[in-house]
């Protein structure tokens, strides 16, 4: 598997959140959904399948009524925790500085320009 494909998986919008949430042990689907603001049920399902396919998490189905499914990090997934948590901690530490940089950048936008989702466009 190419390095690019691996980085695409672990660097996507949701995988890092899931790996970080599983750091303290197995979680049920509903716990993961509640822990990740803005993720849809479909996207959570697709991301979990991808992480399982790549050997980073396991899915355990318990034959109860209603059925219970737990997700947990594999040994390989646990080895990903150190760099993931370093990135999460870096983002937490620097969120104020990044917000200030965003504001400075936005304030510099010329009057004949408009910014949409961080991209500057010329007004016509």
C-alpha positions as CSV (number, residue, x, y, z in Angstrom):
1,X,0.0,0.0,0.0
2,X,1.4,3.4,-0.9
3,X,2.3,5.9,1.8
4,X,-0.1,8.4,0.2
5,X,-3.0,6.0,0.7
6,X,-2.1,5.4,4.3
7,X,-1.8,9.2,5.0
8,X,-5.1,9.7,3.2
9,X,-6.8,7.3,5.6
10,X,-5.4,8.5,8.8
11,X,-5.3,12.2,7.8
12,X,-8.9,12.4,6.6
13,X,-11.5,14.5,8.4
14,X,-12.7,12.0,10.9
15,X,-10.1,9.2,11.5
16,X,-8.0,11.2,13.9
17,X,-11.0,11.9,16.1
18,X,-11.9,8.2,16.1
19,X,-8.4,7.0,17.0
20,X,-8.2,9.7,19.8
21,X,-11.6,8.7,21.2
22,X,-10.5,5.0,21.3
23,X,-7.4,5.9,23.2
24,X,-9.0,5.1,26.5
25,X,-10.5,1.8,25.4
26,X,-13.4,0.3,23.4
27,X,-16.4,2.5,22.6
28,X,-19.8,1.7,21.2
29,X,-21.0,3.3,17.9
30,X,-23.3,5.7,19.7
31,X,-20.5,6.8,22.0
32,X,-18.3,7.6,19.1
33,X,-21.1,9.5,17.3
34,X,-21.8,11.6,20.4
35,X,-18.0,12.3,20.8
36,X,-17.5,13.6,17.3
37,X,-19.4,16.8,16.7
38,X,-20.8,17.1,13.1
39,X,-20.2,13.5,11.9
40,X,-23.1,11.8,10.2
41,X,-24.0,8.2,10.9
42,X,-23.1,7.3,7.4
43,X,-19.7,8.9,7.5
44,X,-18.9,7.4,10.9
45,X,-19.8,4.0,9.5
46,X,-17.6,4.5,6.4
47,X,-14.7,5.7,8.4
48,X,-14.9,2.9,10.9
49,X,-15.0,0.4,8.0
50,X,-11.9,1.9,6.5
51,X,-10.0,1.9,9.8
52,X,-11.0,-1.7,10.3
53,X,-10.0,-2.6,6.8
54,X,-6.6,-1.0,7.4
55,X,-6.1,-3.0,10.6
56,X,-6.3,0.0,12.9
57,X,-9.4,-0.9,14.8
58,X,-11.5,-4.0,15.6
59,X,-15.2,-4.4,15.5
60,X,-16.7,-6.8,18.1
61,X,-20.4,-7.8,17.8
62,X,-22.1,-9.1,20.9
63,X,-25.2,-11.2,20.3
64,X,-27.5,-9.4,22.7
65,X,-30.9,-7.8,22.1
66,X,-30.4,-5.2,20.8
67,X,-27.1,-6.1,19.3
68,X,-24.1,-4.4,20.8
69,X,-21.0,-3.5,18.8
70,X,-17.8,-2.2,20.3
71,X,-14.9,-0.7,18.4
72,X,-11.3,-0.8,19.8
73,X,-7.8,0.0,18.6
74,X,-5.7,-2.9,17.5
75,X,-2.0,-3.1,18.4
76,X,-1.2,-1.3,15.1
77,X,-3.8,1.4,15.9
78,X,-2.4,1.8,19.4
79,X,1.0,2.6,17.8
80,X,-0.7,5.4,15.9
81,X,-1.8,7.0,19.2
82,X,1.5,8.8,20.0
83,X,1.6,10.9,16.8
84,X,-2.2,11.4,16.8
85,X,-2.2,12.7,20.4
86,X,0.8,14.9,19.7
87,X,-1.2,16.5,16.8
88,X,-4.3,16.9,18.9
89,X,-2.3,18.5,21.8
90,X,-0.6,20.8,19.3
91,X,-3.9,21.9,17.9
92,X,-5.3,22.5,21.4
93,X,-2.2,24.5,22.5
94,X,-2.2,26.7,19.4
95,X,-5.9,27.2,18.6
96,X,-5.8,30.8,20.0
97,X,-2.7,31.7,17.9
98,X,-4.3,30.3,14.8
99,X,-7.6,32.1,15.4
100,X,-5.6,35.4,15.8
101,X,-3.6,34.7,12.6
102,X,-6.9,34.0,10.8
103,X,-8.3,37.3,12.0
104,X,-5.2,39.2,11.0
105,X,-5.4,37.7,7.5
106,X,-9.1,38.4,7.2
107,X,-8.6,42.0,8.3
108,X,-6.0,42.5,5.5
109,X,-8.5,41.5,2.8
110,X,-8.8,44.4,0.3
111,X,-12.1,46.1,-0.1
112,X,-12.5,44.8,-3.7
113,X,-12.0,41.2,-2.4
114,X,-14.2,38.8,-0.7
115,X,-13.2,35.7,1.4
116,X,-15.1,32.5,1.2
117,X,-14.0,29.7,3.5
118,X,-10.5,31.1,3.8
119,X,-10.0,31.7,0.0
120,X,-9.7,35.3,-1.3
121,X,-11.6,36.1,-4.5
122,X,-11.6,39.3,-6.5
123,X,-15.0,41.1,-6.6
124,X,-16.4,41.8,-10.0
